[in-house]
Amino acid sequence: MGFKLYTQRVGDIIELARYAYSNPDLPDRGDAGSLDELRELVVEYIVCEIDTIGKCDEFVKFMEDGGEFVGDF
């Protein structure tokens, strides 16, 4: 699949990450300490697209905010 991430859409990915890490209805970790599936998917996608996402101020600010995302990343 040839999905292209455009720089102007990076904010949408960051919002998805914020949702995954701030939603009280999503578990932080499974019983075995495994990462929630949505969080895992979001982190994996960001890692795959780091060349585009990593250049965006929104991502840098999100990382500076700290929290569980930074540890999972």
BALO-786778 format. One record per atom (N, C-alpha, C): x, y, z; residue in one letter; atom name; residue number from 1. Coordinates in Angstrom, 3 decimals. Atoms other than C-alpha are relative to their C-alpha. Layout:
! residues N
<rec><xx>X</xx><yy>Y</yy><zz>Z</zz><rest>A</rest><atom>CA</atom><nr>NUM</nr></rec>
...
! end
This chain:
! residues 73
<rec><xx>0.852</xx><yy>-1.173</yy><zz>0.000</zz><rest>M</rest><atom>N</atom><nr>1</nr></rec>
<rec><xx>0.000</xx><yy>0.000</yy><zz>0.000</zz><rest>M</rest><atom>CA</atom><nr>1</nr></rec>
<rec><xx>0.894</xx><yy>1.230</yy><zz>0.000</zz><rest>M</rest><atom>C</atom><nr>1</nr></rec>
<rec><xx>-0.816</xx><yy>-1.194</yy><zz>0.116</zz><rest>G</rest><atom>N</atom><nr>2</nr></rec>
<rec><xx>1.405</xx><yy>3.392</yy><zz>-0.911</zz><rest>G</rest><atom>CA</atom><nr>2</nr></rec>
<rec><xx>-0.641</xx><yy>1.205</yy><zz>0.651</zz><rest>G</rest><atom>C</atom><nr>2</nr></rec>
<rec><xx>0.599</xx><yy>-1.124</yy><zz>-0.719</zz><rest>F</rest><atom>N</atom><nr>3</nr></rec>
<rec><xx>0.006</xx><yy>5.685</yy><zz>1.761</zz><rest>F</rest><atom>CA</atom><nr>3</nr></rec>
<rec><xx>1.041</xx><yy>1.087</yy><zz>0.185</zz><rest>F</rest><atom>C</atom><nr>3</nr></rec>
<rec><xx>-0.919</xx><yy>-1.130</yy><zz>-0.104</zz><rest>K</rest><atom>N</atom><nr>4</nr></rec>
<rec><xx>1.665</xx><yy>9.117</yy><zz>1.629</zz><rest>K</rest><atom>CA</atom><nr>4</nr></rec>
<rec><xx>-0.443</xx><yy>0.904</yy><zz>1.134</zz><rest>K</rest><atom>C</atom><nr>4</nr></rec>
<rec><xx>0.275</xx><yy>-0.930</yy><zz>-1.096</zz><rest>L</rest><atom>N</atom><nr>5</nr></rec>
<rec><xx>1.835</xx><yy>11.193</yy><zz>4.803</zz><rest>L</rest><atom>CA</atom><nr>5</nr></rec>
<rec><xx>0.475</xx><yy>1.385</yy><zz>-0.418</zz><rest>L</rest><atom>C</atom><nr>5</nr></rec>
<rec><xx>-0.340</xx><yy>-1.374</yy><zz>0.338</zz><rest>Y</rest><atom>N</atom><nr>6</nr></rec>
<rec><xx>1.736</xx><yy>14.891</yy><zz>4.017</zz><rest>Y</rest><atom>CA</atom><nr>6</nr></rec>
<rec><xx>0.288</xx><yy>0.775</yy><zz>1.279</zz><rest>Y</rest><atom>C</atom><nr>6</nr></rec>
<rec><xx>-0.425</xx><yy>-0.768</yy><zz>-1.169</zz><rest>T</rest><atom>N</atom><nr>7</nr></rec>
<rec><xx>3.426</xx><yy>17.324</yy><zz>6.391</zz><rest>T</rest><atom>CA</atom><nr>7</nr></rec>
<rec><xx>-1.175</xx><yy>0.711</yy><zz>0.660</zz><rest>T</rest><atom>C</atom><nr>7</nr></rec>
<rec><xx>1.132</xx><yy>-0.735</yy><zz>-0.570</zz><rest>Q</rest><atom>N</atom><nr>8</nr></rec>
<rec><xx>0.216</xx><yy>19.307</yy><zz>6.839</zz><rest>Q</rest><atom>CA</atom><nr>8</nr></rec>
<rec><xx>-0.974</xx><yy>-0.911</yy><zz>0.753</zz><rest>Q</rest><atom>C</atom><nr>8</nr></rec>
<rec><xx>0.876</xx><yy>0.945</yy><zz>-0.701</zz><rest>R</rest><atom>N</atom><nr>9</nr></rec>
<rec><xx>-1.496</xx><yy>16.128</yy><zz>8.185</zz><rest>R</rest><atom>CA</atom><nr>9</nr></rec>
<rec><xx>0.654</xx><yy>-0.588</yy><zz>1.241</zz><rest>R</rest><atom>C</atom><nr>9</nr></rec>
<rec><xx>-0.694</xx><yy>0.539</yy><zz>-1.175</zz><rest>V</rest><atom>N</atom><nr>10</nr></rec>
<rec><xx>1.097</xx><yy>15.366</yy><zz>10.878</zz><rest>V</rest><atom>CA</atom><nr>10</nr></rec>
<rec><xx>-0.766</xx><yy>0.333</yy><zz>1.276</zz><rest>V</rest><atom>C</atom><nr>10</nr></rec>
<rec><xx>0.791</xx><yy>-0.381</yy><zz>-1.170</zz><rest>G</rest><atom>N</atom><nr>11</nr></rec>
<rec><xx>-1.081</xx><yy>17.238</yy><zz>13.371</zz><rest>G</rest><atom>CA</atom><nr>11</nr></rec>
<rec><xx>-1.093</xx><yy>-1.007</yy><zz>0.309</zz><rest>G</rest><atom>C</atom><nr>11</nr></rec>
<rec><xx>1.030</xx><yy>1.021</yy><zz>-0.206</zz><rest>D</rest><atom>N</atom><nr>12</nr></rec>
<rec><xx>-3.774</xx><yy>14.605</yy><zz>12.853</zz><rest>D</rest><atom>CA</atom><nr>12</nr></rec>
<rec><xx>0.581</xx><yy>-1.237</yy><zz>0.683</zz><rest>D</rest><atom>C</atom><nr>12</nr></rec>
<rec><xx>-0.662</xx><yy>1.151</yy><zz>-0.622</zz><rest>I</rest><atom>N</atom><nr>13</nr></rec>
<rec><xx>-1.311</xx><yy>11.851</yy><zz>13.785</zz><rest>I</rest><atom>CA</atom><nr>13</nr></rec>
<rec><xx>0.317</xx><yy>0.309</yy><zz>1.458</zz><rest>I</rest><atom>C</atom><nr>13</nr></rec>
<rec><xx>-0.296</xx><yy>-0.394</yy><zz>-1.381</zz><rest>I</rest><atom>N</atom><nr>14</nr></rec>
<rec><xx>-0.254</xx><yy>13.772</yy><zz>16.894</zz><rest>I</rest><atom>CA</atom><nr>14</nr></rec>
<rec><xx>-1.282</xx><yy>-0.006</yy><zz>0.827</zz><rest>I</rest><atom>C</atom><nr>14</nr></rec>
<rec><xx>1.284</xx><yy>0.032</yy><zz>-0.718</zz><rest>E</rest><atom>N</atom><nr>15</nr></rec>
<rec><xx>-3.914</xx><yy>14.196</yy><zz>17.866</zz><rest>E</rest><atom>CA</atom><nr>15</nr></rec>
<rec><xx>-0.428</xx><yy>-1.431</yy><zz>0.296</zz><rest>E</rest><atom>C</atom><nr>15</nr></rec>
<rec><xx>0.303</xx><yy>1.410</yy><zz>-0.242</zz><rest>L</rest><atom>N</atom><nr>16</nr></rec>
<rec><xx>-4.412</xx><yy>10.449</yy><zz>17.477</zz><rest>L</rest><atom>CA</atom><nr>16</nr></rec>
<rec><xx>0.857</xx><yy>-0.531</yy><zz>1.145</zz><rest>L</rest><atom>C</atom><nr>16</nr></rec>
<rec><xx>-0.887</xx><yy>0.424</yy><zz>-1.089</zz><rest>A</rest><atom>N</atom><nr>17</nr></rec>
<rec><xx>-1.402</xx><yy>9.857</yy><zz>19.729</zz><rest>A</rest><atom>CA</atom><nr>17</nr></rec>
<rec><xx>-0.474</xx><yy>0.586</yy><zz>1.330</zz><rest>A</rest><atom>C</atom><nr>17</nr></rec>
<rec><xx>0.520</xx><yy>-0.621</yy><zz>-1.240</zz><rest>R</rest><atom>N</atom><nr>18</nr></rec>
<rec><xx>-2.769</xx><yy>12.332</yy><zz>22.294</zz><rest>R</rest><atom>CA</atom><nr>18</nr></rec>
<rec><xx>-1.243</xx><yy>-0.753</yy><zz>0.488</zz><rest>R</rest><atom>C</atom><nr>18</nr></rec>
<rec><xx>1.198</xx><yy>0.757</yy><zz>-0.357</zz><rest>Y</rest><atom>N</atom><nr>19</nr></rec>
<rec><xx>-6.095</xx><yy>10.481</yy><zz>22.213</zz><rest>Y</rest><atom>CA</atom><nr>19</nr></rec>
<rec><xx>0.377</xx><yy>-1.345</yy><zz>0.614</zz><rest>Y</rest><atom>C</atom><nr>19</nr></rec>
<rec><xx>-0.383</xx><yy>1.335</yy><zz>-0.467</zz><rest>A</rest><atom>N</atom><nr>20</nr></rec>
<rec><xx>-4.438</xx><yy>7.089</yy><zz>22.637</zz><rest>A</rest><atom>CA</atom><nr>20</nr></rec>
<rec><xx>0.647</xx><yy>0.042</yy><zz>1.379</zz><rest>A</rest><atom>C</atom><nr>20</nr></rec>
<rec><xx>-0.712</xx><yy>-0.095</yy><zz>-1.269</zz><rest>Y</rest><atom>N</atom><nr>21</nr></rec>
<rec><xx>-2.415</xx><yy>8.321</yy><zz>25.600</zz><rest>Y</rest><atom>CA</atom><nr>21</nr></rec>
<rec><xx>-0.736</xx><yy>0.803</yy><zz>1.063</zz><rest>Y</rest><atom>C</atom><nr>21</nr></rec>
<rec><xx>0.732</xx><yy>-0.758</yy><zz>-1.014</zz><rest>S</rest><atom>N</atom><nr>22</nr></rec>
<rec><xx>-5.018</xx><yy>10.462</yy><zz>27.341</zz><rest>S</rest><atom>CA</atom><nr>22</nr></rec>
<rec><xx>-1.404</xx><yy>-0.532</yy><zz>0.258</zz><rest>S</rest><atom>C</atom><nr>22</nr></rec>
<rec><xx>1.346</xx><yy>0.537</yy><zz>-0.143</zz><rest>N</rest><atom>N</atom><nr>23</nr></rec>
<rec><xx>-8.233</xx><yy>8.455</yy><zz>26.939</zz><rest>N</rest><atom>CA</atom><nr>23</nr></rec>
<rec><xx>-0.058</xx><yy>-0.943</yy><zz>1.200</zz><rest>N</rest><atom>C</atom><nr>23</nr></rec>
<rec><xx>0.083</xx><yy>0.850</yy><zz>-1.194</zz><rest>P</rest><atom>N</atom><nr>24</nr></rec>
<rec><xx>-9.188</xx><yy>7.000</yy><zz>30.332</zz><rest>P</rest><atom>CA</atom><nr>24</nr></rec>
<rec><xx>-0.641</xx><yy>-1.364</yy><zz>-0.265</zz><rest>P</rest><atom>C</atom><nr>24</nr></rec>
<rec><xx>0.635</xx><yy>1.276</yy><zz>0.324</zz><rest>D</rest><atom>N</atom><nr>25</nr></rec>
<rec><xx>-11.129</xx><yy>4.204</yy><zz>28.598</zz><rest>D</rest><atom>CA</atom><nr>25</nr></rec>
<rec><xx>0.963</xx><yy>-1.008</yy><zz>-0.621</zz><rest>D</rest><atom>C</atom><nr>25</nr></rec>
<rec><xx>-1.000</xx><yy>0.900</yy><zz>0.571</zz><rest>L</rest><atom>N</atom><nr>26</nr></rec>
<rec><xx>-7.975</xx><yy>2.746</yy><zz>27.051</zz><rest>L</rest><atom>CA</atom><nr>26</nr></rec>
<rec><xx>0.975</xx><yy>-0.415</yy><zz>1.096</zz><rest>L</rest><atom>C</atom><nr>26</nr></rec>
<rec><xx>-0.926</xx><yy>0.456</yy><zz>-1.049</zz><rest>P</rest><atom>N</atom><nr>27</nr></rec>
<rec><xx>-5.772</xx><yy>0.598</yy><zz>29.284</zz><rest>P</rest><atom>CA</atom><nr>27</nr></rec>
<rec><xx>1.425</xx><yy>0.456</yy><zz>-0.302</zz><rest>P</rest><atom>C</atom><nr>27</nr></rec>
<rec><xx>-1.403</xx><yy>-0.368</yy><zz>0.178</zz><rest>D</rest><atom>N</atom><nr>28</nr></rec>
<rec><xx>-2.180</xx><yy>1.709</yy><zz>29.869</zz><rest>D</rest><atom>CA</atom><nr>28</nr></rec>
<rec><xx>0.804</xx><yy>-1.204</yy><zz>-0.460</zz><rest>D</rest><atom>C</atom><nr>28</nr></rec>
<rec><xx>-0.734</xx><yy>1.233</yy><zz>0.290</zz><rest>R</rest><atom>N</atom><nr>29</nr></rec>
<rec><xx>-0.833</xx><yy>-1.835</yy><zz>29.807</zz><rest>R</rest><atom>CA</atom><nr>29</nr></rec>
<rec><xx>-0.925</xx><yy>-1.186</yy><zz>0.234</zz><rest>R</rest><atom>C</atom><nr>29</nr></rec>
<rec><xx>0.725</xx><yy>1.239</yy><zz>-0.228</zz><rest>G</rest><atom>N</atom><nr>30</nr></rec>
<rec><xx>-2.189</xx><yy>-5.358</yy><zz>29.572</zz><rest>G</rest><atom>CA</atom><nr>30</nr></rec>
<rec><xx>0.513</xx><yy>-0.671</yy><zz>1.259</zz><rest>G</rest><atom>C</atom><nr>30</nr></rec>
<rec><xx>-0.396</xx><yy>0.729</yy><zz>-1.206</zz><rest>D</rest><atom>N</atom><nr>31</nr></rec>
<rec><xx>-1.867</xx><yy>-7.877</yy><zz>32.382</zz><rest>D</rest><atom>CA</atom><nr>31</nr></rec>
<rec><xx>1.464</xx><yy>-0.425</yy><zz>-0.033</zz><rest>D</rest><atom>C</atom><nr>31</nr></rec>
<rec><xx>-1.391</xx><yy>0.447</yy><zz>0.130</zz><rest>A</rest><atom>N</atom><nr>32</nr></rec>
<rec><xx>1.487</xx><yy>-9.064</yy><zz>31.047</zz><rest>A</rest><atom>CA</atom><nr>32</nr></rec>
<rec><xx>0.949</xx><yy>1.176</yy><zz>-0.239</zz><rest>A</rest><atom>C</atom><nr>32</nr></rec>
<rec><xx>-0.829</xx><yy>-1.173</yy><zz>0.226</zz><rest>G</rest><atom>N</atom><nr>33</nr></rec>
<rec><xx>2.765</xx><yy>-5.495</yy><zz>30.724</zz><rest>G</rest><atom>CA</atom><nr>33</nr></rec>
<rec><xx>0.095</xx><yy>0.407</yy><zz>-1.455</zz><rest>G</rest><atom>C</atom><nr>33</nr></rec>
<rec><xx>-0.039</xx><yy>-0.323</yy><zz>1.427</zz><rest>S</rest><atom>N</atom><nr>34</nr></rec>
<rec><xx>2.073</xx><yy>-5.401</yy><zz>27.000</zz><rest>S</rest><atom>CA</atom><nr>34</nr></rec>
<rec><xx>-0.714</xx><yy>1.324</yy><zz>-0.271</zz><rest>S</rest><atom>C</atom><nr>34</nr></rec>
<rec><xx>0.539</xx><yy>-1.287</yy><zz>0.393</zz><rest>L</rest><atom>N</atom><nr>35</nr></rec>
<rec><xx>1.266</xx><yy>-2.118</yy><zz>25.320</zz><rest>L</rest><atom>CA</atom><nr>35</nr></rec>
<rec><xx>-1.396</xx><yy>-0.172</yy><zz>-0.607</zz><rest>L</rest><atom>C</atom><nr>35</nr></rec>
<rec><xx>1.328</xx><yy>-0.019</yy><zz>0.608</zz><rest>D</rest><atom>N</atom><nr>36</nr></rec>
<rec><xx>-2.353</xx><yy>-1.332</yy><zz>24.411</zz><rest>D</rest><atom>CA</atom><nr>36</nr></rec>
<rec><xx>0.152</xx><yy>-0.017</yy><zz>-1.527</zz><rest>D</rest><atom>C</atom><nr>36</nr></rec>
<rec><xx>-0.125</xx><yy>0.177</yy><zz>1.450</zz><rest>E</rest><atom>N</atom><nr>37</nr></rec>
<rec><xx>-2.957</xx><yy>-2.226</yy><zz>20.736</zz><rest>E</rest><atom>CA</atom><nr>37</nr></rec>
<rec><xx>-0.038</xx><yy>1.316</yy><zz>-0.769</zz><rest>E</rest><atom>C</atom><nr>37</nr></rec>
<rec><xx>0.057</xx><yy>-1.289</yy><zz>0.692</zz><rest>L</rest><atom>N</atom><nr>38</nr></rec>
<rec><xx>-3.914</xx><yy>1.309</yy><zz>19.673</zz><rest>L</rest><atom>CA</atom><nr>38</nr></rec>
<rec><xx>1.296</xx><yy>0.766</yy><zz>0.219</zz><rest>L</rest><atom>C</atom><nr>38</nr></rec>
<rec><xx>-1.262</xx><yy>-0.694</yy><zz>-0.284</zz><rest>R</rest><atom>N</atom><nr>39</nr></rec>
<rec><xx>-0.885</xx><yy>2.791</yy><zz>21.405</zz><rest>R</rest><atom>CA</atom><nr>39</nr></rec>
<rec><xx>1.148</xx><yy>-0.618</yy><zz>-0.787</zz><rest>R</rest><atom>C</atom><nr>39</nr></rec>
<rec><xx>-1.065</xx><yy>0.684</yy><zz>0.734</zz><rest>E</rest><atom>N</atom><nr>40</nr></rec>
<rec><xx>1.358</xx><yy>0.175</yy><zz>19.832</zz><rest>E</rest><atom>CA</atom><nr>40</nr></rec>
<rec><xx>-0.041</xx><yy>0.367</yy><zz>-1.486</zz><rest>E</rest><atom>C</atom><nr>40</nr></rec>
<rec><xx>0.158</xx><yy>-0.352</yy><zz>1.407</zz><rest>L</rest><atom>N</atom><nr>41</nr></rec>
<rec><xx>-0.032</xx><yy>0.906</yy><zz>16.364</zz><rest>L</rest><atom>CA</atom><nr>41</nr></rec>
<rec><xx>0.459</xx><yy>1.434</yy><zz>-0.261</zz><rest>L</rest><atom>C</atom><nr>41</nr></rec>
<rec><xx>-0.371</xx><yy>-1.406</yy><zz>0.166</zz><rest>V</rest><atom>N</atom><nr>42</nr></rec>
<rec><xx>0.395</xx><yy>4.666</yy><zz>16.805</zz><rest>V</rest><atom>CA</atom><nr>42</nr></rec>
<rec><xx>1.512</xx><yy>0.173</yy><zz>0.097</zz><rest>V</rest><atom>C</atom><nr>42</nr></rec>
<rec><xx>-1.452</xx><yy>-0.112</yy><zz>-0.167</zz><rest>V</rest><atom>N</atom><nr>43</nr></rec>
<rec><xx>3.974</xx><yy>4.336</yy><zz>18.064</zz><rest>V</rest><atom>CA</atom><nr>43</nr></rec>
<rec><xx>0.721</xx><yy>-0.594</yy><zz>-1.208</zz><rest>V</rest><atom>C</atom><nr>43</nr></rec>
<rec><xx>-0.641</xx><yy>0.637</yy><zz>1.157</zz><rest>E</rest><atom>N</atom><nr>44</nr></rec>
<rec><xx>4.910</xx><yy>1.940</yy><zz>15.251</zz><rest>E</rest><atom>CA</atom><nr>44</nr></rec>
<rec><xx>-0.121</xx><yy>0.868</yy><zz>-1.251</zz><rest>E</rest><atom>C</atom><nr>44</nr></rec>
<rec><xx>0.192</xx><yy>-0.857</yy><zz>1.172</zz><rest>Y</rest><atom>N</atom><nr>45</nr></rec>
<rec><xx>3.434</xx><yy>4.266</yy><zz>12.629</zz><rest>Y</rest><atom>CA</atom><nr>45</nr></rec>
<rec><xx>0.911</xx><yy>1.220</yy><zz>0.074</zz><rest>Y</rest><atom>C</atom><nr>45</nr></rec>
<rec><xx>-0.856</xx><yy>-1.180</yy><zz>-0.152</zz><rest>I</rest><atom>N</atom><nr>46</nr></rec>
<rec><xx>5.259</xx><yy>7.289</yy><zz>14.026</zz><rest>I</rest><atom>CA</atom><nr>46</nr></rec>
<rec><xx>1.462</xx><yy>-0.363</yy><zz>-0.235</zz><rest>I</rest><atom>C</atom><nr>46</nr></rec>
<rec><xx>-1.379</xx><yy>0.446</yy><zz>0.230</zz><rest>V</rest><atom>N</atom><nr>47</nr></rec>
<rec><xx>8.525</xx><yy>5.336</yy><zz>14.064</zz><rest>V</rest><atom>CA</atom><nr>47</nr></rec>
<rec><xx>0.251</xx><yy>-0.176</yy><zz>-1.503</zz><rest>V</rest><atom>C</atom><nr>47</nr></rec>
<rec><xx>-0.160</xx><yy>0.224</yy><zz>1.443</zz><rest>C</rest><atom>N</atom><nr>48</nr></rec>
<rec><xx>7.995</xx><yy>4.331</yy><zz>10.423</zz><rest>C</rest><atom>CA</atom><nr>48</nr></rec>
<rec><xx>0.042</xx><yy>1.309</yy><zz>-0.792</zz><rest>C</rest><atom>C</atom><nr>48</nr></rec>
<rec><xx>0.098</xx><yy>-1.281</yy><zz>0.710</zz><rest>E</rest><atom>N</atom><nr>49</nr></rec>
<rec><xx>7.256</xx><yy>7.933</yy><zz>9.422</zz><rest>E</rest><atom>CA</atom><nr>49</nr></rec>
<rec><xx>0.814</xx><yy>1.101</yy><zz>0.684</zz><rest>E</rest><atom>C</atom><nr>49</nr></rec>
<rec><xx>-0.739</xx><yy>-0.980</yy><zz>-0.799</zz><rest>I</rest><atom>N</atom><nr>50</nr></rec>
<rec><xx>9.816</xx><yy>9.627</yy><zz>11.692</zz><rest>I</rest><atom>CA</atom><nr>50</nr></rec>
<rec><xx>0.696</xx><yy>1.049</yy><zz>-0.865</zz><rest>I</rest><atom>C</atom><nr>50</nr></rec>
<rec><xx>-0.651</xx><yy>-0.989</yy><zz>0.864</zz><rest>D</rest><atom>N</atom><nr>51</nr></rec>
<rec><xx>11.546</xx><yy>11.326</yy><zz>8.747</zz><rest>D</rest><atom>CA</atom><nr>51</nr></rec>
<rec><xx>-0.920</xx><yy>1.182</yy><zz>-0.297</zz><rest>D</rest><atom>C</atom><nr>51</nr></rec>
<rec><xx>0.972</xx><yy>-1.070</yy><zz>0.228</zz><rest>T</rest><atom>N</atom><nr>52</nr></rec>
<rec><xx>8.373</xx><yy>13.332</yy><zz>8.119</zz><rest>T</rest><atom>CA</atom><nr>52</nr></rec>
<rec><xx>-0.496</xx><yy>0.582</yy><zz>1.312</zz><rest>T</rest><atom>C</atom><nr>52</nr></rec>
<rec><xx>0.597</xx><yy>-0.448</yy><zz>-1.258</zz><rest>I</rest><atom>N</atom><nr>53</nr></rec>
<rec><xx>6.859</xx><yy>13.506</yy><zz>11.603</zz><rest>I</rest><atom>CA</atom><nr>53</nr></rec>
<rec><xx>1.025</xx><yy>0.693</yy><zz>0.889</zz><rest>I</rest><atom>C</atom><nr>53</nr></rec>
<rec><xx>-1.033</xx><yy>-0.540</yy><zz>-0.883</zz><rest>G</rest><atom>N</atom><nr>54</nr></rec>
<rec><xx>10.130</xx><yy>14.226</yy><zz>13.406</zz><rest>G</rest><atom>CA</atom><nr>54</nr></rec>
<rec><xx>0.406</xx><yy>1.423</yy><zz>-0.300</zz><rest>G</rest><atom>C</atom><nr>54</nr></rec>
<rec><xx>-0.356</xx><yy>-1.366</yy><zz>0.390</zz><rest>K</rest><atom>N</atom><nr>55</nr></rec>
<rec><xx>10.592</xx><yy>17.512</yy><zz>11.527</zz><rest>K</rest><atom>CA</atom><nr>55</nr></rec>
<rec><xx>-1.063</xx><yy>1.018</yy><zz>0.393</zz><rest>K</rest><atom>C</atom><nr>55</nr></rec>
<rec><xx>1.131</xx><yy>-0.882</yy><zz>-0.291</zz><rest>C</rest><atom>N</atom><nr>56</nr></rec>
<rec><xx>7.281</xx><yy>18.960</yy><zz>12.715</zz><rest>C</rest><atom>CA</atom><nr>56</nr></rec>
<rec><xx>0.029</xx><yy>0.484</yy><zz>1.444</zz><rest>C</rest><atom>C</atom><nr>56</nr></rec>
<rec><xx>-0.005</xx><yy>-0.605</yy><zz>-1.330</zz><rest>D</rest><atom>N</atom><nr>57</nr></rec>
<rec><xx>7.057</xx><yy>21.339</yy><zz>15.653</zz><rest>D</rest><atom>CA</atom><nr>57</nr></rec>
<rec><xx>-1.003</xx><yy>-0.655</yy><zz>0.939</zz><rest>D</rest><atom>C</atom><nr>57</nr></rec>
<rec><xx>1.022</xx><yy>0.635</yy><zz>-0.841</zz><rest>E</rest><atom>N</atom><nr>58</nr></rec>
<rec><xx>3.890</xx><yy>19.632</yy><zz>16.903</zz><rest>E</rest><atom>CA</atom><nr>58</nr></rec>
<rec><xx>0.528</xx><yy>-1.280</yy><zz>0.641</zz><rest>E</rest><atom>C</atom><nr>58</nr></rec>
<rec><xx>-0.569</xx><yy>1.235</yy><zz>-0.535</zz><rest>F</rest><atom>N</atom><nr>59</nr></rec>
<rec><xx>5.760</xx><yy>16.355</yy><zz>17.321</zz><rest>F</rest><atom>CA</atom><nr>59</nr></rec>
<rec><xx>1.046</xx><yy>0.313</yy><zz>1.063</zz><rest>F</rest><atom>C</atom><nr>59</nr></rec>
<rec><xx>-1.029</xx><yy>-0.388</yy><zz>-0.974</zz><rest>V</rest><atom>N</atom><nr>60</nr></rec>
<rec><xx>8.682</xx><yy>18.031</yy><zz>19.085</zz><rest>V</rest><atom>CA</atom><nr>60</nr></rec>
<rec><xx>-0.659</xx><yy>0.434</yy><zz>1.300</zz><rest>V</rest><atom>C</atom><nr>60</nr></rec>
<rec><xx>0.708</xx><yy>-0.440</yy><zz>-1.209</zz><rest>K</rest><atom>N</atom><nr>61</nr></rec>
<rec><xx>6.262</xx><yy>19.713</yy><zz>21.502</zz><rest>K</rest><atom>CA</atom><nr>61</nr></rec>
<rec><xx>-0.618</xx><yy>-1.186</yy><zz>0.725</zz><rest>K</rest><atom>C</atom><nr>61</nr></rec>
<rec><xx>0.602</xx><yy>1.189</yy><zz>-0.604</zz><rest>F</rest><atom>N</atom><nr>62</nr></rec>
<rec><xx>4.452</xx><yy>16.414</yy><zz>22.092</zz><rest>F</rest><atom>CA</atom><nr>62</nr></rec>
<rec><xx>1.054</xx><yy>-0.799</yy><zz>0.764</zz><rest>F</rest><atom>C</atom><nr>62</nr></rec>
<rec><xx>-1.091</xx><yy>0.709</yy><zz>-0.674</zz><rest>M</rest><atom>N</atom><nr>63</nr></rec>
<rec><xx>7.775</xx><yy>14.776</yy><zz>22.958</zz><rest>M</rest><atom>CA</atom><nr>63</nr></rec>
<rec><xx>0.453</xx><yy>0.761</yy><zz>1.247</zz><rest>M</rest><atom>C</atom><nr>63</nr></rec>
<rec><xx>-0.417</xx><yy>-0.818</yy><zz>-1.140</zz><rest>E</rest><atom>N</atom><nr>64</nr></rec>
<rec><xx>8.711</xx><yy>17.669</yy><zz>25.252</zz><rest>E</rest><atom>CA</atom><nr>64</nr></rec>
<rec><xx>-1.000</xx><yy>-0.070</yy><zz>1.141</zz><rest>E</rest><atom>C</atom><nr>64</nr></rec>
<rec><xx>1.030</xx><yy>0.125</yy><zz>-1.036</zz><rest>D</rest><atom>N</atom><nr>65</nr></rec>
<rec><xx>5.420</xx><yy>17.213</yy><zz>27.108</zz><rest>D</rest><atom>CA</atom><nr>65</nr></rec>
<rec><xx>0.264</xx><yy>-1.198</yy><zz>0.902</zz><rest>D</rest><atom>C</atom><nr>65</nr></rec>
<rec><xx>-0.320</xx><yy>1.195</yy><zz>-0.792</zz><rest>G</rest><atom>N</atom><nr>66</nr></rec>
<rec><xx>6.791</xx><yy>13.879</yy><zz>28.309</zz><rest>G</rest><atom>CA</atom><nr>66</nr></rec>
<rec><xx>-1.181</xx><yy>-0.950</yy><zz>0.049</zz><rest>G</rest><atom>C</atom><nr>66</nr></rec>
<rec><xx>1.095</xx><yy>0.950</yy><zz>-0.148</zz><rest>G</rest><atom>N</atom><nr>67</nr></rec>
<rec><xx>4.444</xx><yy>11.209</yy><zz>29.550</zz><rest>G</rest><atom>CA</atom><nr>67</nr></rec>
<rec><xx>0.360</xx><yy>-1.384</yy><zz>-0.501</zz><rest>G</rest><atom>C</atom><nr>67</nr></rec>
<rec><xx>-0.201</xx><yy>1.398</yy><zz>0.364</zz><rest>E</rest><atom>N</atom><nr>68</nr></rec>
<rec><xx>4.021</xx><yy>7.571</yy><zz>28.678</zz><rest>E</rest><atom>CA</atom><nr>68</nr></rec>
<rec><xx>0.398</xx><yy>-0.181</yy><zz>-1.459</zz><rest>E</rest><atom>C</atom><nr>68</nr></rec>
<rec><xx>-0.363</xx><yy>0.126</yy><zz>1.411</zz><rest>F</rest><atom>N</atom><nr>69</nr></rec>
<rec><xx>4.324</xx><yy>8.153</yy><zz>24.942</zz><rest>F</rest><atom>CA</atom><nr>69</nr></rec>
<rec><xx>1.516</xx><yy>0.015</yy><zz>-0.177</zz><rest>F</rest><atom>C</atom><nr>69</nr></rec>
<rec><xx>-1.458</xx><yy>-0.121</yy><zz>0.137</zz><rest>V</rest><atom>N</atom><nr>70</nr></rec>
<rec><xx>7.957</xx><yy>9.192</yy><zz>25.312</zz><rest>V</rest><atom>CA</atom><nr>70</nr></rec>
<rec><xx>0.680</xx><yy>-1.304</yy><zz>0.388</zz><rest>V</rest><atom>C</atom><nr>70</nr></rec>
<rec><xx>-0.571</xx><yy>1.276</yy><zz>-0.425</zz><rest>G</rest><atom>N</atom><nr>71</nr></rec>
<rec><xx>8.763</xx><yy>6.000</yy><zz>27.202</zz><rest>G</rest><atom>CA</atom><nr>71</nr></rec>
<rec><xx>-0.273</xx><yy>-1.120</yy><zz>-0.986</zz><rest>G</rest><atom>C</atom><nr>71</nr></rec>
<rec><xx>0.358</xx><yy>1.041</yy><zz>0.962</zz><rest>D</rest><atom>N</atom><nr>72</nr></rec>
<rec><xx>6.949</xx><yy>3.834</yy><zz>24.668</zz><rest>D</rest><atom>CA</atom><nr>72</nr></rec>
<rec><xx>0.702</xx><yy>0.207</yy><zz>-1.334</zz><rest>D</rest><atom>C</atom><nr>72</nr></rec>
<rec><xx>-0.637</xx><yy>-0.330</yy><zz>1.258</zz><rest>F</rest><atom>N</atom><nr>73</nr></rec>
<rec><xx>8.571</xx><yy>5.622</yy><zz>21.759</zz><rest>F</rest><atom>CA</atom><nr>73</nr></rec>
<rec><xx>1.429</xx><yy>-0.509</yy><zz>-0.002</zz><rest>F</rest><atom>C</atom><nr>73</nr></rec>
! end
